[in-house]
Amino acid sequence: MSSIIGNNVNSAIVSGMSGIQNAYQGMTQASVNIAQRAAQTSVELNGTSQVLTNASLNNLSNIRNTLPTGGDSLTSDLMSLQYNRNNALASAKVVDTAFDTVGTIIDTLT
């Protein structure tokens, strides 16, 4: 019986941690998309010479090649941030509940 409880608790912890990791990755991607879009807008409005005055043409080309492209839209990226924030909070609650369950089991068995 205790191995079944242990496996379920371990599964809940792994599931919760996986959810947190996936939410973090989604939030990171949405944040990068927003930053990329802001940088592109700044360059379009101010021109590359004002935004990157100290960069040579070669460095500017390298920077553009290393930056990821933006997502579909700013609204989509903001919604993704909120969605992944909610997933991270929910996953953290799963992990917290699993740890509380382990504590209760330990208290009961001792």
QUIWOKA-V202244 format. One record per residue. RES is the residue in one small letter. PHI is phi in degrees with one decimal (none if undefined). Layout:
[[RES	PHI] [RES	PHI]]
This chain:
[[m	none] [s	-67.9] [s	-69.5] [i	-67.0] [i	-63.3] [g	-60.8] [n	-65.1] [n	-66.4] [v	-66.4] [n	-60.8] [s	-62.6] [a	-65.0] [i	-64.9] [v	-62.6] [s	-63.2] [g	-63.4] [m	-65.9] [s	-63.6] [g	-63.2] [i	-63.1] [q	-63.6] [n	-63.9] [a	-64.2] [y	-59.4] [q	-64.0] [g	-65.0] [m	-66.3] [t	-62.4] [q	-64.4] [a	-63.3] [s	-65.3] [v	-63.4] [n	-61.2] [i	-64.4] [a	-63.1] [q	-63.8] [r	-63.5] [a	-64.0] [a	-65.3] [q	-64.0] [t	-63.8] [s	-61.9] [v	-65.6] [e	-64.8] [l	-77.4] [n	-104.0] [g	82.1] [t	-66.3] [s	-66.5] [q	-78.0] [v	-73.3] [l	-122.8] [t	-61.5] [n	-93.5] [a	-95.0] [s	-79.4] [l	-61.6] [n	-67.5] [n	-65.5] [l	-61.3] [s	-62.8] [n	-64.6] [i	-63.0] [r	-60.7] [n	-71.1] [t	-88.2] [l	-76.3] [p	-72.0] [t	-78.5] [g	-71.0] [g	-79.9] [d	-65.1] [s	-159.1] [l	-62.7] [t	-60.1] [s	-61.7] [d	-68.4] [l	-66.2] [m	-64.8] [s	-64.3] [l	-60.5] [q	-65.6] [y	-59.6] [n	-71.0] [r	-61.9] [n	-62.9] [n	-63.2] [a	-64.1] [l	-63.8] [a	-64.5] [s	-65.5] [a	-64.3] [k	-66.4] [v	-61.3] [v	-63.6] [d	-60.5] [t	-64.4] [a	-63.4] [f	-65.6] [d	-62.7] [t	-64.3] [v	-60.6] [g	-62.2] [t	-64.3] [i	-64.0] [i	-62.8] [d	-61.8] [t	-70.0] [l	-79.2] [t	-97.3]]
